[in-house]
Amino acid sequence: MTTILAIESSCDDTSAAVLRDDRLLSNAIASQKVHEQYGGVVPELASRAHQQNIVPVVDSAIKNAGIDRCDIDAIGFTRGPGLLGSLMVGVSFAKAFSIALGKPLVEVNHLQAHVLSHFIRESDDSRVPEFPLLCLLVSGGHTQILLLRSYFDMEVLGQTIDDAAGEAIDKAAKIMDLGYPGGPIIDRLAKEGNPKAFSFATPHIEGYDYSFSGLKTSFLYFLRDRLAEQPDFIERHKADLCASYQNTVVDFLVKKFEHAAKATGVRNVAIAGGVSANSCLRNRVEEMGRRHRWQVFVPKMQFCTDNAAMVGIAAYYKFLSGEVADLSLPPYARN
């Protein structure tokens, strides 16, 4: 059996996990509340918080897993993409721990880890996908349709050419002054509103690529015109605005994803990334699967946001194939 200690510090969550083979033993996360007052992640504050959290989080993961440090066979870490200062904390700690224990390092791509989170087992009856697998990866910084033929054979069929889906949702929340993080707030308010109350333009992009900048702009102009006539328009129609805007984003995402699944003939489909926590998206993808009799994989909420468990499962399969990292490898901010 192989025991992996995994470390994730790509943005504003410090996380450490322990896996024995593909079975999750522990997953500790320290979230940062300091960014809420600024309406977004402040990189310098994030890296400082990682420095404070990394040691107790790793210690907690090891203790909760019921193992000793000498039981660790390899250390997986997120090398990128992400905030460079945040990544440096996790990468530096992983290297130091590797030297201290004399254990090999395994570098992990953050986006691949999100996709591979579906292969984490928490029990013997955990359901995991078969290949080929089509995955819609949606987060604050990325939107991609990926075709997986194996754990690391991932072909990008389509991706955003500008804003990501999560970014478009967060910016709409900021325009309406709803607070941060905007995605969960819009999702909550949307449940009280009518998704057909307002209509917003979506771009016509060829193939499986996405574009959300036009939708964001049309939403901004729509509000500007309404507020000129009714200064309290947002407050009066907040739930309907959230429901209509969210529905437009999700509809755009799912239509292209469905077309890609039909074209490729892949019957195993999944969603991953931070926006996969969105209730509207989860419901629409599950409904799509029932309609076509596809196998649908929707991640547990704890595996949607950044976490070290997903880093651990990616590191496990890389370690099995003999891939280890050199101590000289630096973190990288972009793919």
KEGUBA-440631 format. One record per residue (C-alpha): x, y, z; residue number from 1. Coordinates in nm, 2 decimals, decimal comma. Layout:
% KEGUBA-440631
{X:X&Y:Y&Z:Z&seq:NUM} $
...
//
This chain:
% KEGUBA-440631
{X:0,00&Y:0,00&Z:0,00&seq:1} $
{X:0,11&Y:0,36&Z:-0,07&seq:2} $
{X:0,05&Y:0,64&Z:0,17&seq:3} $
{X:0,05&Y:0,99&Z:0,03&seq:4} $
{X:0,06&Y:1,32&Z:0,22&seq:5} $
{X:-0,08&Y:1,59&Z:-0,01&seq:6} $
{X:-0,06&Y:1,97&Z:0,02&seq:7} $
{X:-0,27&Y:2,24&Z:-0,15&seq:8} $
{X:-0,21&Y:2,61&Z:-0,12&seq:9} $
{X:-0,29&Y:2,75&Z:-0,47&seq:10} $
{X:-0,53&Y:3,03&Z:-0,36&seq:11} $
{X:-0,68&Y:3,11&Z:-0,02&seq:12} $
{X:-0,74&Y:2,77&Z:0,13&seq:13} $
{X:-0,46&Y:2,58&Z:0,31&seq:14} $
{X:-0,52&Y:2,21&Z:0,30&seq:15} $
{X:-0,34&Y:1,89&Z:0,37&seq:16} $
{X:-0,47&Y:1,53&Z:0,32&seq:17} $
{X:-0,36&Y:1,18&Z:0,37&seq:18} $
{X:-0,45&Y:0,90&Z:0,13&seq:19} $
{X:-0,37&Y:0,53&Z:0,15&seq:20} $
{X:-0,37&Y:0,42&Z:-0,21&seq:21} $
{X:-0,69&Y:0,58&Z:-0,34&seq:22} $
{X:-0,87&Y:0,58&Z:0,00&seq:23} $
{X:-0,90&Y:0,91&Z:0,18&seq:24} $
{X:-0,79&Y:0,89&Z:0,54&seq:25} $
{X:-0,81&Y:1,27&Z:0,63&seq:26} $
{X:-0,86&Y:1,60&Z:0,47&seq:27} $
{X:-0,78&Y:1,92&Z:0,68&seq:28} $
{X:-0,87&Y:2,27&Z:0,55&seq:29} $
{X:-0,81&Y:2,61&Z:0,69&seq:30} $
{X:-1,01&Y:2,88&Z:0,51&seq:31} $
{X:-0,93&Y:3,25&Z:0,51&seq:32} $
{X:-1,20&Y:3,50&Z:0,61&seq:33} $
{X:-0,98&Y:3,81&Z:0,58&seq:34} $
{X:-1,06&Y:3,85&Z:0,21&seq:35} $
{X:-1,43&Y:3,91&Z:0,26&seq:36} $
{X:-1,39&Y:4,27&Z:0,35&seq:37} $
{X:-1,20&Y:4,34&Z:0,03&seq:38} $
{X:-1,45&Y:4,17&Z:-0,21&seq:39} $
{X:-1,18&Y:3,93&Z:-0,34&seq:40} $
{X:-0,86&Y:3,75&Z:-0,26&seq:41} $
{X:-0,57&Y:3,97&Z:-0,17&seq:42} $
{X:-0,25&Y:3,78&Z:-0,27&seq:43} $
{X:-0,02&Y:3,91&Z:-0,01&seq:44} $
{X:-0,27&Y:3,84&Z:0,27&seq:45} $
{X:-0,33&Y:3,50&Z:0,13&seq:46} $
{X:0,04&Y:3,40&Z:0,14&seq:47} $
{X:0,08&Y:3,53&Z:0,49&seq:48} $
{X:-0,22&Y:3,33&Z:0,61&seq:49} $
{X:-0,08&Y:3,01&Z:0,44&seq:50} $
{X:0,25&Y:3,06&Z:0,64&seq:51} $
{X:0,05&Y:3,07&Z:0,96&seq:52} $
{X:-0,18&Y:2,77&Z:0,87&seq:53} $
{X:0,05&Y:2,52&Z:0,69&seq:54} $
{X:0,21&Y:2,36&Z:0,99&seq:55} $
{X:-0,10&Y:2,31&Z:1,21&seq:56} $
{X:-0,30&Y:2,19&Z:0,90&seq:57} $
{X:-0,04&Y:1,93&Z:0,80&seq:58} $
{X:-0,01&Y:1,82&Z:1,17&seq:59} $
{X:-0,39&Y:1,78&Z:1,19&seq:60} $
{X:-0,41&Y:1,58&Z:0,87&seq:61} $
{X:-0,15&Y:1,33&Z:0,99&seq:62} $
{X:-0,30&Y:1,30&Z:1,33&seq:63} $
{X:-0,66&Y:1,26&Z:1,19&seq:64} $
{X:-0,53&Y:0,99&Z:0,95&seq:65} $
{X:-0,40&Y:0,79&Z:1,25&seq:66} $
{X:-0,05&Y:0,75&Z:1,09&seq:67} $
{X:0,30&Y:0,85&Z:1,18&seq:68} $
{X:0,53&Y:1,07&Z:0,96&seq:69} $
{X:0,75&Y:0,76&Z:0,89&seq:70} $
{X:0,45&Y:0,59&Z:0,73&seq:71} $
{X:0,44&Y:0,85&Z:0,45&seq:72} $
{X:0,57&Y:0,71&Z:0,11&seq:73} $
{X:0,55&Y:1,03&Z:-0,09&seq:74} $
{X:0,45&Y:1,40&Z:-0,07&seq:75} $
{X:0,22&Y:1,54&Z:-0,33&seq:76} $
{X:0,19&Y:1,92&Z:-0,37&seq:77} $
{X:0,02&Y:2,16&Z:-0,60&seq:78} $
{X:0,28&Y:2,32&Z:-0,82&seq:79} $
{X:0,03&Y:2,54&Z:-1,02&seq:80} $
{X:-0,16&Y:2,72&Z:-1,15&seq:81} $
{X:-0,25&Y:2,96&Z:-0,88&seq:82} $
{X:-0,13&Y:3,26&Z:-0,69&seq:83} $
{X:0,24&Y:3,26&Z:-0,69&seq:84} $
{X:0,29&Y:3,37&Z:-0,33&seq:85} $
{X:0,04&Y:3,11&Z:-0,20&seq:86} $
{X:0,19&Y:2,83&Z:-0,41&seq:87} $
{X:0,54&Y:2,92&Z:-0,28&seq:88} $
{X:0,43&Y:2,85&Z:0,08&seq:89} $
{X:0,30&Y:2,50&Z:-0,01&seq:90} $
{X:0,58&Y:2,41&Z:-0,24&seq:91} $
{X:0,85&Y:2,52&Z:0,00&seq:92} $
{X:0,69&Y:2,33&Z:0,29&seq:93} $
{X:0,66&Y:2,02&Z:0,07&seq:94} $
{X:1,03&Y:2,04&Z:-0,03&seq:95} $
{X:1,14&Y:2,09&Z:0,33&seq:96} $
{X:0,93&Y:1,80&Z:0,45&seq:97} $
{X:1,06&Y:1,58&Z:0,17&seq:98} $
{X:1,42&Y:1,65&Z:0,28&seq:99} $
{X:1,35&Y:1,60&Z:0,64&seq:100} $
{X:1,17&Y:1,26&Z:0,59&seq:101} $
{X:1,38&Y:1,15&Z:0,29&seq:102} $
{X:1,06&Y:1,09&Z:0,09&seq:103} $
{X:1,01&Y:1,17&Z:-0,28&seq:104} $
{X:0,80&Y:1,46&Z:-0,41&seq:105} $
{X:0,52&Y:1,44&Z:-0,66&seq:106} $
{X:0,41&Y:1,76&Z:-0,84&seq:107} $
{X:0,04&Y:1,80&Z:-0,92&seq:108} $
{X:-0,14&Y:2,03&Z:-1,17&seq:109} $
{X:-0,43&Y:2,20&Z:-0,98&seq:110} $
{X:-0,67&Y:2,16&Z:-1,27&seq:111} $
{X:-0,60&Y:1,80&Z:-1,32&seq:112} $
{X:-0,65&Y:1,74&Z:-0,95&seq:113} $
{X:-1,00&Y:1,89&Z:-0,97&seq:114} $
{X:-1,09&Y:1,65&Z:-1,24&seq:115} $
{X:-0,94&Y:1,35&Z:-1,07&seq:116} $
{X:-1,13&Y:1,42&Z:-0,75&seq:117} $
{X:-1,39&Y:1,18&Z:-0,88&seq:118} $
{X:-1,15&Y:0,89&Z:-0,82&seq:119} $
{X:-1,12&Y:0,95&Z:-0,45&seq:120} $
{X:-1,26&Y:0,66&Z:-0,25&seq:121} $
{X:-1,40&Y:0,71&Z:0,10&seq:122} $
{X:-1,53&Y:0,36&Z:0,14&seq:123} $
{X:-1,53&Y:0,02&Z:-0,05&seq:124} $
{X:-1,85&Y:0,10&Z:-0,22&seq:125} $
{X:-1,75&Y:0,45&Z:-0,35&seq:126} $
{X:-1,86&Y:0,50&Z:-0,71&seq:127} $
{X:-1,58&Y:0,61&Z:-0,94&seq:128} $
{X:-1,59&Y:0,67&Z:-1,32&seq:129} $
{X:-1,47&Y:0,45&Z:-1,60&seq:130} $
{X:-1,28&Y:0,58&Z:-1,90&seq:131} $
{X:-1,35&Y:0,75&Z:-2,14&seq:132} $
{X:-1,49&Y:1,03&Z:-1,93&seq:133} $
{X:-1,61&Y:1,37&Z:-2,04&seq:134} $
{X:-1,56&Y:1,64&Z:-1,77&seq:135} $
{X:-1,69&Y:2,00&Z:-1,75&seq:136} $
{X:-1,43&Y:2,18&Z:-1,54&seq:137} $
{X:-1,58&Y:2,51&Z:-1,41&seq:138} $
{X:-1,41&Y:2,74&Z:-1,16&seq:139} $
{X:-1,34&Y:3,11&Z:-1,09&seq:140} $
{X:-1,05&Y:3,11&Z:-1,33&seq:141} $
{X:-1,11&Y:2,82&Z:-1,57&seq:142} $
{X:-1,39&Y:2,68&Z:-1,79&seq:143} $
{X:-1,30&Y:2,37&Z:-2,00&seq:144} $
{X:-1,46&Y:2,06&Z:-2,15&seq:145} $
{X:-1,21&Y:1,78&Z:-2,11&seq:146} $
{X:-1,20&Y:1,43&Z:-2,26&seq:147} $
{X:-1,02&Y:1,18&Z:-2,04&seq:148} $
{X:-0,89&Y:0,86&Z:-2,19&seq:149} $
{X:-0,69&Y:0,77&Z:-1,88&seq:150} $
{X:-0,59&Y:0,95&Z:-1,56&seq:151} $
{X:-0,35&Y:1,19&Z:-1,73&seq:152} $
{X:-0,45&Y:1,17&Z:-2,09&seq:153} $
{X:-0,68&Y:1,47&Z:-2,10&seq:154} $
{X:-0,77&Y:1,65&Z:-2,42&seq:155} $
{X:-0,92&Y:2,00&Z:-2,41&seq:156} $
{X:-1,22&Y:2,00&Z:-2,64&seq:157} $
{X:-1,33&Y:2,35&Z:-2,55&seq:158} $
{X:-1,25&Y:2,63&Z:-2,31&seq:159} $
{X:-1,33&Y:2,99&Z:-2,23&seq:160} $
{X:-1,17&Y:3,25&Z:-2,46&seq:161} $
{X:-1,21&Y:3,53&Z:-2,19&seq:162} $
{X:-1,38&Y:3,52&Z:-1,85&seq:163} $
{X:-1,45&Y:3,19&Z:-1,67&seq:164} $
{X:-1,80&Y:3,10&Z:-1,56&seq:165} $
{X:-1,71&Y:3,15&Z:-1,19&seq:166} $
{X:-1,56&Y:3,49&Z:-1,26&seq:167} $
{X:-1,87&Y:3,59&Z:-1,45&seq:168} $
{X:-2,09&Y:3,49&Z:-1,16&seq:169} $
{X:-1,87&Y:3,66&Z:-0,90&seq:170} $
{X:-1,86&Y:3,98&Z:-1,09&seq:171} $
{X:-2,24&Y:3,99&Z:-1,12&seq:172} $
{X:-2,26&Y:3,96&Z:-0,74&seq:173} $
{X:-2,01&Y:4,24&Z:-0,71&seq:174} $
{X:-2,21&Y:4,46&Z:-0,95&seq:175} $
{X:-2,52&Y:4,41&Z:-0,73&seq:176} $
{X:-2,31&Y:4,46&Z:-0,41&seq:177} $
{X:-2,41&Y:4,12&Z:-0,27&seq:178} $
{X:-2,09&Y:4,04&Z:-0,09&seq:179} $
{X:-1,80&Y:3,79&Z:-0,13&seq:180} $
{X:-1,77&Y:3,52&Z:-0,23&seq:181} $
{X:-2,05&Y:3,59&Z:-0,48&seq:182} $
{X:-2,12&Y:3,25&Z:-0,62&seq:183} $
{X:-2,28&Y:3,09&Z:-0,31&seq:184} $
{X:-2,48&Y:3,41&Z:-0,25&seq:185} $
{X:-2,62&Y:3,42&Z:-0,60&seq:186} $
{X:-2,70&Y:3,05&Z:-0,58&seq:187} $
{X:-2,89&Y:3,10&Z:-0,25&seq:188} $
{X:-3,09&Y:3,40&Z:-0,37&seq:189} $
{X:-3,16&Y:3,23&Z:-0,70&seq:190} $
{X:-3,36&Y:2,96&Z:-0,53&seq:191} $
{X:-3,62&Y:3,23&Z:-0,43&seq:192} $
{X:-3,64&Y:3,39&Z:-0,77&seq:193} $
{X:-3,78&Y:3,33&Z:-1,12&seq:194} $
{X:-3,52&Y:3,22&Z:-1,37&seq:195} $
{X:-3,73&Y:3,34&Z:-1,66&seq:196} $
{X:-3,80&Y:3,69&Z:-1,52&seq:197} $
{X:-3,52&Y:3,85&Z:-1,73&seq:198} $
{X:-3,33&Y:3,75&Z:-2,03&seq:199} $
{X:-2,96&Y:3,83&Z:-2,11&seq:200} $
{X:-2,77&Y:3,78&Z:-2,43&seq:201} $
{X:-2,52&Y:3,50&Z:-2,46&seq:202} $
{X:-2,25&Y:3,49&Z:-2,73&seq:203} $
{X:-2,25&Y:3,25&Z:-3,03&seq:204} $
{X:-1,91&Y:3,09&Z:-3,02&seq:205} $
{X:-1,83&Y:2,81&Z:-3,27&seq:206} $
{X:-1,74&Y:2,46&Z:-3,14&seq:207} $
{X:-1,71&Y:2,39&Z:-2,77&seq:208} $
{X:-1,54&Y:2,71&Z:-2,66&seq:209} $
{X:-1,71&Y:2,96&Z:-2,42&seq:210} $
{X:-1,72&Y:3,33&Z:-2,37&seq:211} $
{X:-1,87&Y:3,51&Z:-2,07&seq:212} $
{X:-1,75&Y:3,87&Z:-2,12&seq:213} $
{X:-2,04&Y:3,96&Z:-2,34&seq:214} $
{X:-2,29&Y:3,82&Z:-2,09&seq:215} $
{X:-2,13&Y:4,02&Z:-1,81&seq:216} $
{X:-2,14&Y:4,34&Z:-2,01&seq:217} $
{X:-2,50&Y:4,29&Z:-2,11&seq:218} $
{X:-2,59&Y:4,24&Z:-1,75&seq:219} $
{X:-2,41&Y:4,56&Z:-1,65&seq:220} $
{X:-2,58&Y:4,77&Z:-1,92&seq:221} $
{X:-2,92&Y:4,61&Z:-1,83&seq:222} $
{X:-2,88&Y:4,72&Z:-1,47&seq:223} $
{X:-2,75&Y:5,06&Z:-1,56&seq:224} $
{X:-3,06&Y:5,13&Z:-1,77&seq:225} $
{X:-3,30&Y:5,00&Z:-1,51&seq:226} $
{X:-3,14&Y:5,19&Z:-1,22&seq:227} $
{X:-3,16&Y:5,51&Z:-1,41&seq:228} $
{X:-3,54&Y:5,47&Z:-1,40&seq:229} $
{X:-3,57&Y:5,29&Z:-1,06&seq:230} $
{X:-3,29&Y:5,35&Z:-0,81&seq:231} $
{X:-3,41&Y:5,06&Z:-0,60&seq:232} $
{X:-3,44&Y:4,81&Z:-0,89&seq:233} $
{X:-3,18&Y:4,57&Z:-0,77&seq:234} $
{X:-3,32&Y:4,55&Z:-0,41&seq:235} $
{X:-3,67&Y:4,50&Z:-0,55&seq:236} $
{X:-3,57&Y:4,23&Z:-0,80&seq:237} $
{X:-3,27&Y:4,08&Z:-0,64&seq:238} $
{X:-3,39&Y:3,72&Z:-0,63&seq:239} $
{X:-3,52&Y:3,73&Z:-0,99&seq:240} $
{X:-3,20&Y:3,89&Z:-1,11&seq:241} $
{X:-2,99&Y:3,62&Z:-0,95&seq:242} $
{X:-3,21&Y:3,34&Z:-1,08&seq:243} $
{X:-3,22&Y:3,47&Z:-1,44&seq:244} $
{X:-2,84&Y:3,55&Z:-1,46&seq:245} $
{X:-2,74&Y:3,21&Z:-1,30&seq:246} $
{X:-2,98&Y:3,03&Z:-1,53&seq:247} $
{X:-2,83&Y:3,20&Z:-1,84&seq:248} $
{X:-2,47&Y:3,10&Z:-1,73&seq:249} $
{X:-2,57&Y:2,74&Z:-1,65&seq:250} $
{X:-2,78&Y:2,70&Z:-1,97&seq:251} $
{X:-2,48&Y:2,81&Z:-2,18&seq:252} $
{X:-2,25&Y:2,57&Z:-1,99&seq:253} $
{X:-2,47&Y:2,27&Z:-2,02&seq:254} $
{X:-2,57&Y:2,31&Z:-2,38&seq:255} $
{X:-2,21&Y:2,29&Z:-2,51&seq:256} $
{X:-2,13&Y:2,01&Z:-2,26&seq:257} $
{X:-2,43&Y:1,81&Z:-2,39&seq:258} $
{X:-2,33&Y:1,87&Z:-2,75&seq:259} $
{X:-1,98&Y:1,75&Z:-2,68&seq:260} $
{X:-2,10&Y:1,43&Z:-2,51&seq:261} $
{X:-2,33&Y:1,35&Z:-2,80&seq:262} $
{X:-2,05&Y:1,42&Z:-3,06&seq:263} $
{X:-1,79&Y:1,21&Z:-2,88&seq:264} $
{X:-2,03&Y:0,93&Z:-2,78&seq:265} $
{X:-1,89&Y:0,93&Z:-2,43&seq:266} $
{X:-2,15&Y:0,80&Z:-2,18&seq:267} $
{X:-1,97&Y:0,88&Z:-1,86&seq:268} $
{X:-1,99&Y:1,26&Z:-1,78&seq:269} $
{X:-1,88&Y:1,46&Z:-1,48&seq:270} $
{X:-1,84&Y:1,82&Z:-1,35&seq:271} $
{X:-1,56&Y:1,95&Z:-1,13&seq:272} $
{X:-1,42&Y:2,27&Z:-0,99&seq:273} $
{X:-1,55&Y:2,54&Z:-0,76&seq:274} $
{X:-1,86&Y:2,61&Z:-0,97&seq:275} $
{X:-1,96&Y:2,25&Z:-0,96&seq:276} $
{X:-2,10&Y:2,33&Z:-0,61&seq:277} $
{X:-2,37&Y:2,54&Z:-0,78&seq:278} $
{X:-2,70&Y:2,38&Z:-0,72&seq:279} $
{X:-2,85&Y:2,48&Z:-1,05&seq:280} $
{X:-2,56&Y:2,34&Z:-1,25&seq:281} $
{X:-2,56&Y:2,01&Z:-1,05&seq:282} $
{X:-2,94&Y:1,97&Z:-1,11&seq:283} $
{X:-2,92&Y:2,04&Z:-1,48&seq:284} $
{X:-2,63&Y:1,80&Z:-1,54&seq:285} $
{X:-2,80&Y:1,53&Z:-1,34&seq:286} $
{X:-3,12&Y:1,59&Z:-1,54&seq:287} $
{X:-2,92&Y:1,57&Z:-1,86&seq:288} $
{X:-2,78&Y:1,24&Z:-1,76&seq:289} $
{X:-3,12&Y:1,09&Z:-1,68&seq:290} $
{X:-3,25&Y:1,21&Z:-2,01&seq:291} $
{X:-2,97&Y:1,04&Z:-2,21&seq:292} $
{X:-2,92&Y:0,75&Z:-1,97&seq:293} $
{X:-2,56&Y:0,86&Z:-1,91&seq:294} $
{X:-2,35&Y:0,79&Z:-1,60&seq:295} $
{X:-2,32&Y:1,13&Z:-1,42&seq:296} $
{X:-2,06&Y:1,21&Z:-1,16&seq:297} $
{X:-2,11&Y:1,51&Z:-0,94&seq:298} $
{X:-1,85&Y:1,57&Z:-0,67&seq:299} $
{X:-1,93&Y:1,59&Z:-0,31&seq:300} $
{X:-1,93&Y:1,95&Z:-0,18&seq:301} $
{X:-1,61&Y:1,90&Z:0,01&seq:302} $
{X:-1,43&Y:1,81&Z:-0,31&seq:303} $
{X:-1,57&Y:2,10&Z:-0,52&seq:304} $
{X:-1,36&Y:2,38&Z:-0,37&seq:305} $
{X:-0,98&Y:2,37&Z:-0,34&seq:306} $
{X:-0,87&Y:2,08&Z:-0,12&seq:307} $
{X:-0,57&Y:1,85&Z:-0,07&seq:308} $
{X:-0,77&Y:1,53&Z:-0,11&seq:309} $
{X:-0,78&Y:1,59&Z:-0,49&seq:310} $
{X:-0,41&Y:1,67&Z:-0,49&seq:311} $
{X:-0,35&Y:1,34&Z:-0,31&seq:312} $
{X:-0,54&Y:1,12&Z:-0,56&seq:313} $
{X:-0,35&Y:1,29&Z:-0,85&seq:314} $
{X:-0,02&Y:1,24&Z:-0,67&seq:315} $
{X:-0,11&Y:0,87&Z:-0,60&seq:316} $
{X:-0,16&Y:0,79&Z:-0,97&seq:317} $
{X:0,15&Y:0,98&Z:-1,08&seq:318} $
{X:0,36&Y:0,81&Z:-0,81&seq:319} $
{X:0,23&Y:0,47&Z:-0,93&seq:320} $
{X:0,36&Y:0,55&Z:-1,28&seq:321} $
{X:0,70&Y:0,64&Z:-1,14&seq:322} $
{X:0,68&Y:1,02&Z:-1,17&seq:323} $
{X:0,86&Y:1,20&Z:-0,90&seq:324} $
{X:0,96&Y:1,57&Z:-0,89&seq:325} $
{X:1,30&Y:1,73&Z:-0,86&seq:326} $
{X:1,37&Y:1,96&Z:-0,56&seq:327} $
{X:1,46&Y:2,24&Z:-0,80&seq:328} $
{X:1,11&Y:2,27&Z:-0,95&seq:329} $
{X:0,95&Y:2,61&Z:-0,89&seq:330} $
{X:0,58&Y:2,68&Z:-0,87&seq:331} $
{X:0,40&Y:2,83&Z:-1,17&seq:332} $
{X:0,12&Y:3,08&Z:-1,17&seq:333} $
{X:-0,04&Y:2,99&Z:-1,51&seq:334} $
{X:-0,08&Y:2,68&Z:-1,72&seq:335} $
//
